């Protein structure tokens, strides 16, 4: 993938705005609706959101730290994906409205968590921070700036790929949460 900072950030902001709107609508559901599961092994709306919170707990501080130390560039600068980062981002991307089933790492599996509507509030706060970070990213070298990933400290992804992964991952699980009540 190759694009400019502005085009990439605009795409990601659009997705974040959409996921935020959906999350706000979830707050209108009853506690029973938020905790409803279609099957014992599926996730409820709250579990989908908490899964995203767990990823946000790792990635948002990591992204924030790297943005503060990043090389500044014009917002029309070219962003290039790395092979591994592009693979992970595309793995998360919803294609034709379909989600490919994946196993979640144990530390990011919310199935045994005690959750409430405050889970959504926490997610919405993370969304606001992510919007700020995306706006700050317009003038950051998204190709040279690298972030750690949650799976291993041995791999660092280009910031542009990390942002794509995180936002596509959110879109994926918000769609999963929406499907709980369809």
Secondary structure, 3 states (H helix, E strand, C coil): CEEEHHHHHHHHHHHHHHHHHHHHHHCCCCHHHHHCCCCCCCCCHHHHHHHHHHHHHHHHHHHHHHHHHCCECCCCCEEECCHHHHHHHHHHCCECCECCCCCCCHHHCCCCCCCCCHHHHHHHHHHHHHHHHHHHHCCECCCCCEEECCCCCCCEEEHHHHHHHHHHHHHHHHHHHHHHCC
